[in-house]
Amino acid sequence: MQNKTLTVTGTGDALFTMKFPEEYYGSMQEISSFIRSCDIRMTNLETNLSDFDLFPSAYSGGTWLNTRKEYLPELLKYGFNYCGTANNHVMDYSYAGLLSTLDTLDKAGVAHSGSGRSLAEAAAPAVIEKGGVRSAVFAVDCSHNPASKAGQPTDFIAARPGVNYLDHNCCRKISGEQLEALREIAAATGINFDHDLYVRTGFRTPDPEGVFQFGKESFTTRDDIPLTSCSKKDKKRLTDAIAEAKKSCDHVFILVHCHDNDNRSHENPPEYLKEFVHACADSGVSAVFGGGCHALRGMELYHNVPIFYSLGDFIYQGLQVEYLPADFMEKFGADIRLSAKEALYVRSRGNTVGLHCERQNYLTVLPRLVFENGSFKEAEIIPLQLHFERRDTMNGLPALAEGSEAREILEGFRRLSAPFGTKFGERNGCLTVSAE
């Protein structure tokens, strides 16, 4: 791939639920121009696409999200040519909701990956060719409900639709004295009775050596057991797919949806996520675009591979959900006949708690990466704000940040990236990152 240049952008979560107001289109044009200047233009589709003619799942990603199919062109006005569908909301309206989403994207001619009618389909990349440069794009969900995982068929059983997933293990380090206290509590309360019964009768595997199960949590006193780590099976499956795609594509990109943190600060990605994205880079990925946690996290340049641990929210129309199922109202002790707006008000305890109450969830960045001859060359990173101060239909829609707010966002991104040793430059009010 000699003398070939590829430009790429990826956003945080596009949680869009309704048509945009007329007054927004001017602000939208500035962002759209930036996105359309790139060859590969990716976003995470954080909703279902259906017309409320389907039943909801018994679980959701937190809020049951659905957007009418006729509104998809609104999102595409930004210029996206790819949507990731591996996230914790894609099954909010069960299997029919997932299939409706995939069919709607297919009819619109939008490349997508991350979920499918089987694990093979969900795990397959979208392939986009621009200017003679061929790119594969994967998407994977780390924060899935177990029931949303895509499955494989056997000779007699059909495959299960769902998301492409990465499981992980979690174990908490405690002292010997604390372990003995847990054992005493377990014996006194019977919290492990069912667990021990299922192990004894073969319905669960025994605990790993050196690990004590207490209820649903695992604990250890040993230093040689990682506190969080990827499922070896899933990591191999995913990195093998990346290496295979690299054989026929000039670039491979991956969108990773992760809600977890390091149990110290929500700004910090968990160790298993760092383990996974480093393995992706070692397997041939050209860049990683993270999201899911609704907050901006830092950027790392790992072996010249840009890794955005979370680009936060690109669109957050969480206050504009059109309808909610009875399950939502029942969860919060509200009348099932409430409107979605009224039900969301109940959940937020009168608009005092929730993602929409935290200004930092409305501040993010948008990168533009340049690759030359197969290698990362530089990145330009612009600041965005999502109209936190508005409580009308402009709330949650992105616009270029200006003045002191732009400086606040970019300096915050510098701070978040500092632990990874990332060195930034500045140009025309934007941050820049150059190849190592």
C-alpha positions in Angstrom: 0.0 0.0 0.0 2.5 2.6 -1.2 1.7 6.3 -1.1 -1.8 5.7 0.3 -3.4 8.0 2.8 -6.4 7.1 5.0 -8.3 9.5 7.3 -10.4 8.1 10.1 -12.8 9.4 12.8 -14.8 7.7 15.5 -17.1 9.1 18.0 -18.5 8.2 21.4 -22.0 6.8 21.9 -24.7 8.1 19.6 -27.7 7.8 22.0 -30.2 9.5 19.7 -33.9 9.0 20.1 -35.7 11.7 18.1 -35.6 14.1 15.2 -33.3 17.1 15.7 -34.8 20.6 16.1 -34.4 23.0 13.2 -32.2 25.4 15.2 -29.6 22.7 15.5 -28.7 22.2 11.9 -26.3 25.2 11.8 -24.2 23.8 14.6 -24.4 20.3 13.1 -22.9 21.5 9.8 -19.6 22.3 11.5 -19.3 18.9 13.0 -20.5 17.2 9.8 -17.9 18.9 7.7 -15.2 17.7 10.1 -16.6 14.1 10.0 -17.1 14.1 6.2 -13.4 15.1 5.7 -12.5 11.6 6.7 -12.7 8.3 4.7 -13.8 6.1 7.6 -16.5 7.7 9.7 -17.7 5.6 12.7 -20.1 5.9 15.5 -21.6 3.6 18.1 -25.3 3.3 17.6 -26.6 3.3 21.2 -30.2 2.5 20.5 -32.6 0.1 18.6 -34.2 1.1 15.3 -37.9 0.0 15.3 -41.4 1.6 15.4 -42.5 0.5 18.9 -44.2 -2.5 17.4 -42.1 -5.0 19.3 -42.1 -6.2 22.8 -39.3 -5.2 25.2 -36.7 -7.5 26.8 -37.1 -8.3 30.5 -33.8 -6.4 30.9 -32.3 -3.3 29.4 -29.0 -1.4 29.3 -30.5 0.9 32.0 -33.2 2.7 30.0 -35.1 0.9 27.2 -33.8 2.7 24.1 -35.5 2.8 20.8 -35.6 5.2 17.9 -38.1 5.2 15.1 -36.6 3.9 11.8 -37.6 7.1 10.0 -35.2 9.1 12.2 -32.0 7.2 11.1 -31.3 9.8 8.3 -30.9 12.4 11.0 -27.9 10.5 12.4 -26.5 10.0 8.9 -26.6 13.7 8.2 -23.3 13.8 10.1 -21.8 11.8 7.4 -21.2 8.4 9.1 -20.6 5.4 6.9 -20.3 2.9 9.7 -22.3 2.1 12.9 -21.1 -0.2 15.7 -24.0 -2.2 17.2 -22.1 -4.0 20.0 -23.5 -2.3 23.1 -25.7 -2.9 26.2 -28.8 -1.4 24.6 -29.0 -3.3 21.3 -31.2 -6.0 22.9 -33.5 -3.6 24.8 -36.3 -4.8 22.5 -35.3 -8.4 22.4 -34.2 -10.4 19.3 -36.8 -8.7 17.0 -35.5 -5.3 18.0 -31.9 -6.4 17.2 -33.0 -7.8 13.8 -35.0 -4.6 13.0 -31.9 -2.5 13.7 -29.7 -4.6 11.4 -32.4 -4.6 8.7 -32.8 -0.9 8.9 -29.1 -0.3 8.6 -28.8 -2.7 5.7 -31.7 -0.9 3.8 -29.9 2.5 4.4 -26.7 1.1 3.0 -24.8 1.7 6.2 -21.9 -0.6 7.1 -22.1 -2.1 10.6 -20.7 -4.8 12.8 -20.9 -6.0 16.4 -24.1 -7.9 16.5 -25.9 -10.4 14.2 -28.0 -13.5 13.8 -25.2 -15.7 15.1 -21.9 -15.3 16.8 -20.1 -15.7 13.5 -22.1 -12.8 12.0 -21.8 -10.6 15.1 -18.0 -11.2 15.2 -17.4 -10.5 11.5 -16.0 -7.1 10.6 -17.6 -4.6 8.3 -15.2 -3.9 5.3 -15.0 -0.4 3.9 -12.8 0.4 0.9 -11.9 4.0 0.1 -9.3 5.2 -2.4 -7.9 1.8 -2.8 -7.4 1.3 0.9 -9.3 -1.6 2.4 -10.3 -1.4 6.1 -12.0 -3.9 8.4 -14.0 -2.6 11.4 -14.9 -4.8 14.4 -17.1 -3.9 17.4 -17.2 -5.7 20.7 -19.2 -5.3 23.9 -17.6 -5.8 27.3 -20.7 -4.7 29.3 -23.4 -7.1 28.1 -26.1 -8.9 29.8 -25.4 -12.6 29.5 -28.7 -13.1 27.7 -27.5 -10.7 24.9 -24.5 -12.8 23.8 -24.6 -14.2 20.3 -24.3 -17.9 20.1 -23.0 -20.6 17.8 -25.1 -23.3 16.2 -24.6 -27.1 16.5 -25.7 -29.8 14.1 -29.1 -29.8 15.8 -29.6 -26.3 17.4 -29.8 -23.0 15.6 -27.5 -20.1 16.4 -28.7 -17.3 18.7 -28.7 -13.7 17.6 -26.9 -11.2 19.8 -23.8 -9.2 20.3 -20.1 -9.8 19.8 -18.8 -10.0 23.4 -15.7 -10.1 25.6 -16.2 -11.7 29.0 -13.8 -10.9 31.9 -12.9 -12.2 35.3 -12.9 -10.1 38.5 -11.2 -11.0 41.8 -10.7 -8.8 44.8 -7.5 -8.8 46.9 -7.9 -9.2 50.7 -5.8 -10.1 53.6 -5.7 -13.5 55.3 -7.5 -12.0 58.3 -10.2 -10.6 56.0 -10.6 -14.0 54.3 -11.2 -15.7 57.6 -13.8 -13.1 58.4 -15.6 -13.8 55.1 -15.5 -17.5 55.7 -17.1 -17.0 59.1 -19.8 -14.8 57.6 -20.4 -17.3 54.8 -20.8 -20.1 57.3 -23.1 -18.1 59.5 -25.4 -16.7 56.8 -25.4 -19.6 54.3 -24.7 -17.1 51.5 -22.6 -19.8 49.6 -25.0 -22.7 50.1 -26.4 -22.7 46.6 -23.0 -22.0 45.1 -21.5 -25.0 46.9 -24.5 -27.1 46.0 -24.2 -26.4 42.3 -20.5 -27.1 42.3 -21.1 -30.4 44.2 -23.8 -31.5 41.7 -21.9 -30.5 38.6 -23.9 -27.4 37.5 -21.0 -25.1 38.2 -17.2 -25.6 37.9 -15.2 -25.5 41.1 -13.6 -22.2 42.1 -10.0 -21.6 40.8 -7.3 -22.5 43.2 -6.6 -19.7 45.6 -10.0 -18.0 45.0 -12.8 -17.9 47.6 -16.4 -17.2 46.3 -18.5 -15.1 48.6 -22.0 -14.7 47.1 -21.4 -13.4 43.6 -17.9 -11.9 44.3 -14.5 -13.6 44.2 -11.7 -12.9 46.6 -8.1 -14.0 47.0 -5.1 -13.4 49.2 -2.6 -14.3 46.5 -0.5 -11.8 44.6 -0.2 -14.0 41.5 -3.9 -13.9 40.6 -4.9 -10.9 38.5 -7.7 -8.8 39.9 -9.3 -8.4 36.5 -8.4 -10.2 33.3 -10.0 -11.1 30.0 -11.6 -14.4 29.3 -8.7 -16.2 27.5 -11.1 -17.9 25.2 -12.8 -14.6 24.1 -9.5 -12.7 23.8 -8.1 -15.4 21.5 -11.3 -15.6 19.4 -11.3 -11.8 18.9 -7.6 -11.3 18.4 -7.4 -14.2 16.0 -10.2 -12.6 14.0 -8.2 -9.3 13.9 -5.1 -11.1 12.7 -7.1 -12.9 10.0 -8.7 -9.6 8.8 -5.3 -8.0 8.6 -4.3 -10.6 6.0 -6.7 -9.1 3.4 -7.1 -5.5 4.7 -4.7 -2.6 4.9 -6.2 -1.5 8.3 -8.2 -2.9 11.1 -10.2 -0.8 13.5 -12.2 -1.8 16.6 -14.9 -0.1 18.6 -15.0 -1.3 22.3 -18.0 -0.7 24.5 -17.1 -0.8 28.2 -18.8 0.5 31.3 -16.3 -0.7 33.9 -13.6 1.2 35.7 -10.7 0.3 38.0 -12.8 0.6 41.2 -10.8 3.7 42.1 -12.1 6.3 39.7 -14.6 6.3 36.9 -12.1 8.1 34.8 -9.8 5.1 34.8 -10.3 2.1 32.5 -10.2 -1.4 34.1 -7.1 -3.5 33.8 -8.8 -6.1 31.7 -9.7 -3.4 29.1 -6.1 -2.3 28.8 -5.0 -6.0 28.5 -7.5 -6.5 25.7 -6.8 -3.4 23.6 -3.1 -3.9 23.9 -3.6 -7.5 22.6 -5.7 -6.0 19.7 -2.9 -3.7 18.8 -0.4 -6.5 18.9 -2.6 -8.5 16.6 -2.8 -5.7 13.9 -5.4 -3.1 14.9 -4.6 0.4 13.7 -6.7 2.2 16.2 -9.1 1.6 19.1 -12.2 3.7 19.7 -13.8 3.2 23.2 -17.1 4.2 24.6 -19.9 3.0 26.9 -19.1 4.6 30.2 -20.7 8.0 29.2 -17.5 9.8 30.3 -14.4 11.0 28.5 -11.3 8.9 29.3 -7.7 9.3 28.2 -5.8 8.4 25.0 -2.8 6.2 24.8 -0.3 5.8 22.0 0.7 2.1 22.3 3.3 1.0 19.9 2.1 3.8 17.6 -1.5 2.6 17.8 -3.9 5.3 19.0 -6.2 4.0 21.8 -9.1 6.1 23.0 -10.3 4.4 26.1 -13.6 6.3 26.0 -14.9 9.1 23.8 -17.9 9.5 26.1 -21.2 10.7 24.6 -21.4 12.0 21.0 -25.2 12.4 21.3 -27.0 12.1 24.6 -30.8 12.4 24.1 -31.5 10.5 27.3 -34.2 13.0 28.3 -36.0 12.5 25.0 -37.0 8.9 25.1 -40.4 8.6 23.4 -41.9 5.6 25.2 -40.9 3.2 28.0 -42.2 -0.2 28.9 -44.0 -1.1 32.1 -40.9 -2.7 33.4 -39.2 0.7 33.7 -42.0 2.2 35.8 -42.3 -0.9 38.0 -38.5 -0.9 38.7 -38.9 2.6 40.2 -42.3 2.1 41.9 -44.1 4.4 39.4 -47.5 4.1 37.8 -47.1 2.1 34.5 -49.3 4.7 32.8 -46.8 7.5 33.2 -45.3 9.1 30.1 -41.6 8.5 29.5 -40.8 12.0 30.5 -42.7 11.6 33.8 -41.1 8.2 34.5 -37.6 9.6 33.8 -38.4 12.4 36.3 -39.2 9.8 38.9 -36.0 7.9 38.3 -34.0 11.0 38.5 -35.6 11.9 41.9 -36.9 15.1 40.5 -33.9 15.8 38.2 -31.4 15.7 41.0 -29.5 12.5 40.0 -28.6 10.9 36.7 -26.3 11.2 33.8 -28.1 14.3 32.6 -27.2 16.0 35.9 -23.5 15.7 35.4 -21.9 18.3 33.1 -18.8 16.3 32.4 -21.0 13.7 30.6 -21.8 16.5 28.0 -18.1 17.3 27.2 -16.1 15.2 24.8 -13.6 15.3 21.9 -13.7 14.2 18.3 -10.5 12.9 16.7 -9.3 12.8 13.1 -6.6 10.3 12.5 -4.3 10.2 9.5 -2.5 7.1 8.3 0.1 7.0 5.6 1.4 3.8 3.9 -0.3 1.7 6.5 1.0 3.5 9.6 -0.4 6.1 12.0 1.0 9.6 11.2 -0.9 12.1 13.3 -4.2 13.0 15.0 -6.1 16.2 15.3 -8.6 16.4 18.3 -11.3 18.9 18.5 -13.5 19.7 21.6 -17.3 19.2 21.6 -20.0 20.2 24.1 -23.5 18.7 24.1 -25.7 21.7 25.3 -25.8 20.6 29.0 -27.4 23.9 30.0 -30.4 23.4 27.7 -33.3 21.4 28.9 -35.2 21.4 25.6 -34.7 19.4 22.5 -31.2 20.8 22.0 -30.0 19.0 25.1 -27.5 16.3 24.3 -26.7 17.4 20.8 -23.0 18.1 20.0 -21.5 21.4 18.9 -18.0 22.7 18.7 -16.9 24.0 22.0 -15.5 27.5 22.1 -13.4 29.8 24.3 -12.9 28.8 27.9 -15.1 25.7 27.6 -12.9 24.4 24.7 -9.8 25.0 26.7 -11.4 23.2 29.7 -12.2 20.2 27.6 -8.8 19.9 25.9 -6.9 20.5 29.2 -9.1 17.8 30.8 -8.2 15.4 28.0 -4.5 16.1 28.5 -4.9 15.3 32.2 -6.8 12.1 31.5 -4.1 11.0 29.0 -1.1 11.9 31.2 -1.0 8.5 33.0 -0.4 6.9 29.6 2.5 9.2 28.7 0.7 10.8 25.7 2.4 13.9 24.4 0.2 16.5 22.7 0.9 19.5 20.6 -1.5 22.3 19.7 -2.7 23.7 16.4 -5.5 26.1 15.6 -7.2 25.5 19.0 -7.0 21.7 18.7 -4.8 19.1 20.2 -2.5 17.1 18.0 -0.6 13.8 18.4 2.2 12.7 16.2 3.5 9.2 15.5 6.2 7.9 17.9 
